């Protein structure tokens, strides 16, 4: 199985965020090669933002294998979204693909209405969509970039949680995608890292807020993962070195993250809320 995890990647880049998975070389491995599902999410309904590609696509496919009805939300990546839908339908499970710009609060309410109208309820919310724009100095980050990054990465989580919550009952689960940068910082991702720090605190605060309703809120904090975000806006040289500085000396493939999202959404994690789980190629977090 290790042979399916490349340790280095050919230099490449894409001009626009959040990137197109279909154009990446090599293609990310999003389907867990040896996964054995056990109906952990049977009868559940899950919304996954950024579900067209990367970590979101891996989660969506694994959730479908575990018996969940899935809705993926994407910005404009039609080709990637169609591929994810096809893969999920090949599992004889439904997949609703919703095109939406979650920077706008109304979009979150439109998304949740469409999911509830189609599936009748919401049990799991995965806040996962993100953008990042590397800059060498804070002097290079203008107000528009900072606002755009926060609206995309943090406000969207806030809006989606607010919109989905009235449709979520006991034993529901909210899982936010944070980042190792929230804990380590990153000299070229100052605004992005700041959004991820906000997500960690948002996760902890919402867990406390919803504990009495028995709705659990946790976060997964990835390290480097081979996703479209990596090749969009990064230099070809940075892509070539991606993940090599971790203790495991490689980036993760998306499928390596998905089981954590299954665990946190399932009854196996019934006593876990307000926590951050690190899947990061061996980086030790204090």
SULLIN-V482938 format. One record per residue. PSI is psi in whole degrees, 0 to 359 (none if undefined). Layout:
[[PSI] [PSI]]
//
This chain:
[[331] [331] [341] [3] [90] [145] [345] [156] [147] [145] [134] [161] [161] [148] [339] [146] [152] [14] [158] [118] [324] [339] [2] [150] [117] [166] [137] [146] [106] [346] [114] [117] [331] [23] [135] [101] [155] [34] [32] [336] [25] [130] [358] [156] [127] [136] [132] [111] [147] [32] [0] [335] [177] [219] [320] [318] [318] [319] [313] [315] [317] [324] [317] [319] [329] [6] [8] [145] [130] [141] [125] [141] [134] [161] [298] [13] [73] [315] [314] [317] [317] [323] [316] [316] [316] [318] [321] [319] [333] [342] [10] [35] [150] [153] [120] [123] [122] [120] [122] [147] [101] [2] [339] [128] [320] [328] [323] [320] [324] [318] [309] [324] [318] [320] [315] [321] [327] [314] [345] [346] [177] [124] [329] [131] [122] [108] [112] [344] [145] [157] [160] [142] [92] [135] [144] [341] [153] [335] [342] [355] [107] [171] [320] [319] [315] [315] [315] [317] [316] [320] [320] [315] [327] [310] [322] [323] [315] [310] [315] [320] [315] [319] [323] [329] [316] [344] [4] [135] [191] [148] [11] [167] [134] [129] [122] [139] [113] [218] [151] [334] [337] [333] [324] [337] [171] [124] [337] [2] [55] [313] [319] [312] [322] [321] [323] [326] [320] [322] [320] [313] [322] [317] [311] [319] [317] [326] [317] [320] [324] [3] [318] [335] [0] [39] [121] [142] [119] [174] [150] [133] [93] [153] [212] [129] [138] [92] [169] [332] [330] [317] [345] [115] [337] [152] [153] [325] [321] [322] [320] [330] [2] [123] [350] [341] [0] [161] [325] [356] [35] [156] [157] [156] [151] [324] [339] [343] [327] [321] [330] [322] [326] [311] [310] [335] [345] [171] [345] [334] [30] [340] [17] [119] [152] [17] [157] [126] [127] [118] [92] [30] [28] [3] [126] [126] [126] [none]]
//
